[in-house]
Amino acid sequence: MFIQMQESYSEKKKSLVFNTVKNLPNIPKPPRLISLKEITLKEMDATEDKVYDGYVLEARILEWSYLMEGIATIIEDKNGDVER
């Protein structure tokens, strides 16, 4: 099954169009790591598509990501909570 998924992805990849931007837009510098507040999986809402600006999630990768229609991986935070 994994081989079929990989072949399917390879076929779709051939039809992708990549564009290069010569001059990047004026984007702000990322915040210093020391200024970020820690957050855990329990404090995040998995049902909501939200960017937690100003926070950092420290997690351990339990299973490496694999390709499908998107990217999926399994992580564990410092409290032992697991999320995919």
LINNORMO-V403738 format. One record per residue. N is the residue number from 0. RES is the residue in one small letter. SS is DSSP state (hx for helix, st for strand, lp for the rest). Layout:
n | res | ss
N | RES | SS
N | RES | SS
This chain:
n | res | ss
0 | m | lp
1 | f | hx
2 | i | hx
3 | q | hx
4 | m | hx
5 | q | hx
6 | e | hx
7 | s | hx
8 | y | hx
9 | s | hx
10 | e | hx
11 | k | hx
12 | k | hx
13 | k | hx
14 | s | lp
15 | l | lp
16 | v | lp
17 | f | lp
18 | n | lp
19 | t | lp
20 | v | lp
21 | k | lp
22 | n | lp
23 | l | lp
24 | p | lp
25 | n | lp
26 | i | lp
27 | p | lp
28 | k | lp
29 | p | lp
30 | p | lp
31 | r | lp
32 | l | hx
33 | i | hx
34 | s | hx
35 | l | lp
36 | k | st
37 | e | st
38 | i | st
39 | t | lp
40 | l | hx
41 | k | hx
42 | e | hx
43 | m | lp
44 | d | lp
45 | a | lp
46 | t | lp
47 | e | lp
48 | d | lp
49 | k | lp
50 | v | lp
51 | y | lp
52 | d | lp
53 | g | lp
54 | y | st
55 | v | st
56 | l | st
57 | e | lp
58 | a | st
59 | r | st
60 | i | st
61 | l | st
62 | e | st
63 | w | st
64 | s | st
65 | y | st
66 | l | st
67 | m | lp
68 | e | lp
69 | g | lp
70 | i | st
71 | a | st
72 | t | st
73 | i | st
74 | i | st
75 | e | st
76 | d | st
77 | k | lp
78 | n | lp
79 | g | lp
80 | d | lp
81 | v | st
82 | e | st
83 | r | lp
